[in-house]
Amino acid sequence: MNRIDAIYPSDRVSLREVGLRDGLQLVKTFPSTAAKVEWLTRERAAGVRHFELGSFLPATRMPQFADLRELLEVAAALPETHTAALALNERGVVDALQTSVDEIVCVVSATEEHSQANMRRSRREAVDLVRSAVRQRDASGKTPLVNAGIAMAFGCSIAGQVDPDAVIGLVEDCLEAGADIVGIADTVGFAGPKQVERMTERMTALCGMRPYIVHLHDTRGMGIANAAAALGAGARVLDGSLGGLGGCPFAPGATGNVVFEDLVFLCETMGFATGIDIEALSDIRAIPESEMPQEQLFGAIARAGVPPNLNWRI
């Protein structure tokens, strides 16, 4: 079994909790380091195994991620815990390789307009960063995965419509550049289930047994429906955020991710065992509620609960 298969087994669903990264990008205040550690450790105890913990950016730009290295050290001591963090430039890759992070996430935007707004570089230069990250990783002797995520893959709030063929072309470019795993993101929640189904079918055909990630936002209330469509079309790695927090600071109109708790429930009702205790997961919402009282949390499971005395696992 290779490293990718060990982390993202093709015979089961893997859910990536991005609340401590994407979930904190747009907040006005953010949890203390101690609260983040509690968030992380309690989610791990609830059965979550995959975490995006922050971005390798200067604290002057993103102070909410200034404690990323501390969180990585805590996670490294937790068994069977896979960590990821964003690197938007070469310095970020260098910094990542000095830590224990298991996955370096690079972003390639589907539109030139968002690429310039988000990274101040062209799409071609973003693919080159993926290639550079692979080269630097290999030279370092370390073994983190290099993840290339295609932002705005279903439509862009700056440029408008996005050609699906262009998205698949960027995925192919990232794989050619050496990315271990690729992903497609509905960054601003433009997609509906049919669009997600068609794109996911193409990703499944292109990637074969190689895992890929589907990252969805619930901007227009389609998040869970889109996740169901992705699962039905072959996706086995999906992102979500505790309480539905999140959004890209450089994407006008961006709002939160798919609610992680609801995503777990969806997977279980579709017959995909997650190993995650939904009730215990929902209880962890108390941390962001206490630490960020002005931020709105979302979620149907938090509102209505898991159905009692019902065999909802088919």
C-alpha positions in Angstrom: 0.0 0.0 0.0 1.4 3.4 -1.0 1.3 6.5 1.2 -1.7 8.0 -0.5 -3.8 4.8 -0.2 -2.8 4.5 3.5 -4.1 8.1 4.2 -7.1 8.1 1.8 -8.2 4.4 1.4 -10.2 4.0 -1.8 -12.7 1.6 -0.2 -14.1 4.1 2.3 -15.1 7.7 2.7 -12.6 10.1 4.2 -13.9 13.4 5.6 -11.5 16.3 6.0 -12.3 18.8 8.7 -11.2 22.2 7.4 -12.8 24.3 10.2 -9.5 25.3 11.7 -8.3 26.6 8.3 -11.0 27.6 5.9 -13.4 28.0 8.8 -11.3 30.8 10.3 -10.4 32.8 7.2 -13.3 35.3 7.4 -13.9 35.6 11.1 -13.5 38.9 12.9 -12.1 37.1 16.0 -10.7 33.7 16.4 -10.2 31.0 19.1 -7.3 31.0 21.5 -4.6 28.4 20.9 -5.8 26.5 23.9 -9.3 26.5 22.5 -8.0 25.3 19.1 -6.1 22.5 20.8 -9.3 21.4 22.6 -11.2 21.6 19.3 -8.6 19.4 17.6 -8.3 16.9 20.4 -12.0 16.5 21.0 -12.7 16.0 17.3 -10.0 13.4 17.2 -11.6 11.6 20.1 -14.9 11.8 18.3 -13.4 9.9 15.4 -12.2 12.6 13.0 -8.9 11.7 11.3 -8.2 14.4 8.7 -7.6 18.0 9.6 -6.7 21.2 7.7 -5.1 23.3 10.5 -4.1 26.6 8.9 -2.0 28.4 6.3 1.7 29.1 6.2 1.3 32.8 5.9 2.9 35.7 7.9 1.0 36.4 11.1 0.8 40.0 10.0 -1.5 38.9 7.2 -3.4 36.1 8.9 -3.0 36.3 12.7 -5.5 33.5 13.1 -2.9 31.0 11.8 0.1 32.3 13.9 -0.1 29.2 16.1 -0.2 26.7 13.2 3.1 25.1 14.2 1.9 24.5 17.8 -1.3 22.8 16.4 0.8 20.6 14.2 3.0 19.5 17.1 -0.2 18.6 19.1 -1.6 16.7 16.2 1.6 14.8 15.6 1.2 13.3 19.0 -2.3 12.0 18.3 -2.4 8.5 16.7 -3.8 8.1 13.2 -4.2 11.9 12.7 -3.5 13.3 9.2 -2.7 17.0 9.0 -2.8 19.5 6.1 -2.0 23.2 5.7 -2.1 25.7 2.9 1.1 27.0 1.2 0.3 29.9 -1.2 4.0 30.6 -2.2 7.5 29.2 -2.2 8.2 30.6 1.3 5.1 28.8 2.5 6.4 25.5 1.1 9.8 26.0 2.7 8.1 26.7 6.0 5.9 23.7 5.6 8.8 21.4 5.1 10.3 22.5 8.4 7.2 21.0 10.2 5.5 17.7 10.7 2.6 18.5 8.4 1.4 15.5 6.4 0.0 17.4 3.4 0.9 20.6 1.7 -2.1 22.2 0.0 -1.5 24.4 -3.0 -4.2 26.3 -4.7 -4.7 26.7 -8.5 -7.6 28.9 -9.4 -9.8 28.0 -12.4 -9.9 31.7 -13.4 -7.1 34.2 -14.0 -9.0 36.9 -12.1 -9.3 34.9 -8.9 -5.8 33.6 -9.2 -4.4 37.2 -9.2 -6.7 38.2 -6.4 -5.9 35.2 -4.2 -2.3 34.6 -5.0 -1.0 37.5 -7.1 0.1 35.0 -9.8 -1.3 33.5 -13.0 -2.8 30.0 -13.2 0.3 28.8 -15.0 2.5 30.2 -12.2 0.2 28.5 -9.7 0.8 25.1 -11.4 4.5 25.9 -11.4 4.2 26.3 -7.6 2.8 22.7 -7.4 5.8 21.5 -9.4 8.2 23.4 -7.2 6.5 22.0 -4.0 7.0 18.5 -5.3 10.6 19.2 -6.2 11.4 20.8 -2.8 9.6 17.9 -1.0 11.6 15.3 -2.8 14.9 17.1 -2.2 14.1 17.5 1.5 13.8 13.8 2.2 10.4 14.3 3.8 7.2 12.7 2.7 4.2 15.1 3.0 1.7 14.7 0.2 1.4 17.6 -2.2 -2.3 18.5 -2.8 -3.4 20.7 -5.7 -6.9 22.1 -5.2 -8.7 23.8 -8.1 -10.5 26.8 -6.7 -13.6 28.3 -8.4 -14.0 25.0 -10.3 -17.8 25.4 -10.6 -18.0 29.2 -11.2 -16.3 32.3 -10.2 -17.8 35.3 -8.4 -15.2 37.6 -10.1 -15.1 36.1 -13.7 -18.4 34.3 -13.9 -18.9 31.0 -15.7 -16.1 28.5 -15.8 -15.5 26.0 -18.5 -15.5 22.4 -17.1 -13.0 21.4 -19.8 -10.6 24.0 -18.5 -11.0 22.7 -15.0 -10.2 19.2 -16.1 -7.2 20.5 -18.0 -5.9 22.2 -14.9 -6.3 18.9 -13.0 -4.3 17.1 -15.6 -1.6 19.8 -15.5 -1.3 19.5 -11.7 -1.0 15.7 -11.9 1.6 16.1 -14.6 3.4 18.5 -12.2 3.6 15.7 -9.7 0.7 16.4 -7.3 -0.1 13.4 -5.2 -3.8 14.3 -4.8 -6.0 16.9 -6.6 -9.3 18.4 -5.7 -12.1 20.5 -7.1 -13.7 23.3 -5.1 -17.1 25.1 -5.4 -15.5 28.1 -3.7 -18.5 30.4 -3.8 -21.3 27.9 -3.9 -22.4 28.3 -7.6 -23.0 24.6 -8.3 -26.1 22.4 -8.1 -26.2 18.6 -7.9 -26.2 17.9 -11.6 -23.2 20.1 -12.2 -21.4 18.4 -9.3 -22.4 15.0 -10.6 -21.0 15.6 -14.1 -17.7 17.1 -12.8 -17.3 14.3 -10.3 -17.9 11.7 -12.9 -15.1 13.2 -15.0 -12.8 13.3 -12.0 -13.5 9.7 -11.3 -12.8 8.7 -14.9 -9.6 10.8 -14.9 -8.2 9.8 -11.5 -9.2 6.1 -11.5 -8.2 4.6 -8.2 -6.3 7.7 -7.2 -8.2 9.6 -4.6 -9.4 13.2 -5.2 -11.1 15.8 -3.0 -14.4 17.6 -3.4 -14.6 20.8 -1.5 -18.1 22.3 -1.3 -19.6 25.5 0.1 -23.2 26.0 1.2 -23.6 29.6 0.0 -26.9 28.9 -1.8 -28.1 26.0 0.4 -26.9 23.3 -2.0 -24.0 22.0 0.0 -25.5 18.7 1.3 -27.3 18.0 -2.0 -24.1 18.6 -3.9 -22.2 16.3 -1.4 -24.7 13.5 -2.0 -24.3 14.0 -5.8 -20.5 13.8 -5.4 -20.7 10.6 -3.4 -23.0 9.1 -5.9 -20.6 9.9 -8.7 -17.6 8.3 -7.0 -16.1 10.9 -4.8 -14.6 9.4 -1.6 -12.8 12.4 0.0 -14.9 15.4 1.0 -14.3 18.5 3.0 -16.5 20.1 5.6 -16.3 22.6 8.5 -17.6 22.4 12.0 -20.8 24.6 12.1 -20.4 25.5 8.5 -17.8 28.2 9.1 -15.6 29.4 6.3 -15.1 31.3 3.1 -12.4 32.7 0.9 -11.3 36.3 1.7 -10.5 37.0 -1.9 -13.8 35.6 -3.4 -16.6 38.1 -3.2 -19.8 36.6 -1.9 -18.0 33.6 -0.4 -19.6 32.0 2.7 -19.3 28.9 4.7 -18.4 25.3 3.9 -20.7 22.3 4.1 -21.6 21.7 7.8 -19.3 18.9 8.9 -21.8 17.4 11.3 -24.4 17.2 8.5 -21.9 15.8 6.1 -21.2 12.9 8.5 -24.9 12.2 8.9 -25.3 12.3 5.1 -22.5 9.7 4.6 -23.9 7.4 7.3 -27.4 7.5 5.7 -25.9 6.7 2.3 -24.2 3.7 3.7 -20.7 5.1 4.1 -19.4 4.4 7.6 -17.3 7.3 8.8 -16.3 6.2 12.3 -17.3 9.6 13.6 -19.6 10.1 16.6 -22.0 12.7 15.4 -23.3 13.6 18.9 -19.8 14.1 20.3 -18.9 16.1 17.2 -21.9 18.4 17.6 -21.0 19.0 21.3 -17.7 20.6 20.1 -19.6 23.4 18.5 -19.6 24.9 22.0 -16.0 25.9 21.5 -16.5 28.3 18.5 -19.8 29.4 20.1 -17.9 30.5 23.2 -14.8 31.8 21.5 -16.4 33.6 18.6 -19.9 34.5 19.8 -20.5 37.0 17.0 -20.0 34.3 14.3 -23.1 32.4 13.1 -22.9 28.6 13.1 -25.2 26.5 10.9 -26.4 22.9 10.8 -29.5 20.8 10.7 -28.1 18.1 13.0 -27.3 20.8 15.6 -30.9 22.1 15.3 -32.8 18.8 15.2 -30.4 16.1 16.4 -29.8 12.6 15.2 -33.1 10.7 14.8 -33.7 8.7 18.0 -34.5 5.0 18.0 -34.2 4.9 14.2 -31.9 2.7 12.1 -30.7 5.5 9.8 -27.7 3.6 8.6 -28.7 1.5 5.5 
